[in-house]
Amino acid sequence: MSHAHLEAAPMTLPLAVPAAWLGPWAELQRVQWQAIVLFHNSLLAYQKELWEQWACRYAGGAPLDS
């Protein structure tokens, strides 16, 4: 029984292939992080608005930490 697949040299990619993937992959990661940060900022703004409404209604005035 011959094991021809074990005798062959492992296939390697030229250096240009990983470099060609690195730029678009890094850009995709940057866009994803930017989307996460924008979503987080919108949640922070919503939370701040809720806190100000609560403070005005139940605490007797505008919050002092604004």
C-alpha positions as CSV (number, residue, x, y, z in Angstrom):
1,M,0.0,0.0,0.0
2,S,1.4,3.3,-1.1
3,H,1.1,6.5,0.9
4,A,1.6,9.0,-1.9
5,H,-0.1,11.8,0.0
6,L,2.4,11.6,2.8
7,E,5.4,11.8,0.4
8,A,4.2,15.1,-1.3
9,A,5.5,18.4,0.0
10,P,3.0,20.4,2.0
11,M,1.3,23.1,0.0
12,T,2.3,26.6,1.0
13,L,0.9,29.9,0.0
14,P,3.0,32.6,-1.5
15,L,3.7,35.6,0.7
16,A,1.5,37.9,-1.5
17,V,-1.6,35.9,-0.7
18,P,-1.6,36.6,3.1
19,A,-0.7,40.2,2.5
20,A,-3.6,40.6,0.0
21,W,-6.0,39.3,2.7
22,L,-4.6,41.3,5.6
23,G,-5.7,44.8,4.3
24,P,-9.4,44.0,3.7
25,W,-9.5,41.9,6.9
26,A,-8.2,44.7,9.0
27,E,-10.6,47.2,7.3
28,L,-13.5,44.8,8.1
29,Q,-12.4,44.6,11.8
30,R,-12.2,48.4,11.9
31,V,-15.7,48.8,10.5
32,Q,-17.1,46.2,13.0
33,W,-15.5,47.9,16.0
34,Q,-16.8,51.2,14.7
35,A,-20.3,49.8,14.6
36,I,-20.0,48.4,18.1
37,V,-18.8,51.8,19.4
38,L,-21.7,53.6,17.7
39,F,-24.2,51.2,19.1
40,H,-22.7,51.5,22.6
41,N,-22.8,55.3,22.4
42,S,-26.5,55.2,21.4
43,L,-27.2,53.0,24.5
44,L,-25.3,55.5,26.7
45,A,-27.3,58.4,25.3
46,Y,-30.5,56.5,25.9
47,Q,-29.5,55.7,29.5
48,K,-28.6,59.3,30.1
49,E,-31.9,60.5,28.8
50,L,-33.8,58.0,31.0
51,W,-31.8,59.1,34.1
52,E,-32.5,62.8,33.4
53,Q,-36.2,62.0,33.1
54,W,-36.2,60.1,36.3
55,A,-34.3,62.7,38.1
56,C,-36.7,65.5,37.0
57,R,-39.8,63.5,37.9
58,Y,-38.8,61.8,41.2
59,A,-35.8,63.7,42.5
60,G,-37.3,67.2,42.2
61,G,-35.1,68.7,39.5
62,A,-32.4,68.4,37.0
63,P,-29.5,66.1,37.9
64,L,-26.3,67.9,39.1
65,D,-23.8,65.7,37.3
66,S,-24.8,66.7,33.7
